[in-house]
Amino acid sequence: MTSKELRKLSRKELIELFLTQSREYEQVKEELTRELERTRTELTRELDLTKRELQVTETAVEQLKLQLGIRDKQPEQAEQCEMPEAD
């Protein structure tokens, strides 16, 4: 609606227009809020699943290391490892 058309409207028509737009705004806002909540819930579920999968993988790796006799270096051992100096 152009400003010229708006100026021709009566006060009652302007109020009705405002109320209609206000209702539409609230409907869109509610719809977006619901969609945002659905998306947040879905992403939270996916994150939880990914965390569980990571925990299972980490456990499997640790078990495999034990079976193969592989040990992680302790912090003291890691500090003792020195890189040759570049000249």
C-alpha positions as CSV (number, residue, x, y, z in Angstrom):
1,M,0.0,0.0,0.0
2,T,1.4,3.4,-1.0
3,S,1.6,6.3,1.4
4,K,-1.1,8.1,-0.8
5,E,-3.4,5.2,-0.3
6,L,-2.7,5.2,3.5
7,R,-3.6,8.9,3.7
8,K,-7.0,8.2,2.2
9,L,-7.9,5.7,4.8
10,S,-10.1,6.7,7.7
11,R,-8.9,6.3,11.3
12,K,-11.1,3.2,11.7
13,E,-9.6,1.7,8.6
14,L,-6.1,2.5,9.8
15,I,-6.8,0.8,13.1
16,E,-8.2,-2.2,11.5
17,L,-5.2,-2.4,9.2
18,F,-2.9,-2.1,12.2
19,L,-4.7,-4.8,14.1
20,T,-4.6,-7.2,11.1
21,Q,-0.9,-6.7,10.7
22,S,-0.4,-7.0,14.4
23,R,-2.2,-10.4,14.4
24,E,-0.3,-11.6,11.4
25,Y,3.0,-10.5,13.1
26,E,2.1,-12.5,16.3
27,Q,1.2,-15.6,14.2
28,V,4.5,-15.5,12.3
29,K,6.4,-14.9,15.6
30,E,4.7,-17.9,17.2
31,E,5.4,-20.1,14.2
32,L,9.0,-19.1,14.1
33,T,9.3,-19.7,17.9
34,R,7.9,-23.2,17.5
35,E,10.2,-23.9,14.5
36,L,13.2,-22.6,16.5
37,E,12.4,-24.9,19.4
38,R,12.0,-27.9,17.1
39,T,15.3,-27.1,15.5
40,R,17.0,-26.7,18.9
41,T,15.5,-30.0,20.1
42,E,16.7,-31.8,17.0
43,L,20.2,-30.4,17.2
44,T,20.4,-31.3,20.9
45,R,19.4,-34.9,20.1
46,E,22.0,-35.0,17.3
47,L,24.7,-33.6,19.6
48,D,23.8,-36.1,22.3
49,L,24.0,-39.0,19.8
50,T,27.4,-37.8,18.5
51,K,28.7,-37.6,22.1
52,R,27.6,-41.1,22.8
53,E,29.2,-42.3,19.5
54,L,32.4,-40.6,20.5
55,Q,32.4,-42.2,23.9
56,V,31.9,-45.6,22.4
57,T,34.8,-45.0,19.9
58,E,37.1,-43.7,22.7
59,T,36.3,-46.8,24.8
60,A,37.0,-49.1,21.8
61,V,40.3,-47.3,21.1
62,E,41.3,-47.7,24.8
63,Q,40.4,-51.4,24.8
64,L,42.4,-51.9,21.5
65,K,45.4,-50.1,23.0
66,L,45.3,-52.4,26.1
67,Q,45.0,-55.5,23.9
68,L,48.0,-54.3,21.8
69,G,50.0,-53.2,24.9
70,I,50.2,-49.6,23.7
71,R,50.5,-47.0,26.5
72,D,50.1,-43.3,26.2
73,K,53.2,-41.4,27.1
74,Q,53.1,-39.9,30.6
75,P,53.6,-36.1,30.8
76,E,57.1,-36.6,32.3
77,Q,58.1,-38.9,29.4
78,A,56.7,-36.4,26.8
79,E,58.9,-33.7,28.3
80,Q,62.0,-35.9,28.0
81,C,61.5,-36.3,24.3
82,E,63.6,-33.6,22.7
83,M,63.5,-32.5,19.1
84,P,66.9,-32.1,17.4
85,E,67.9,-28.5,17.0
86,A,67.9,-27.2,13.5
87,D,71.1,-25.4,12.6
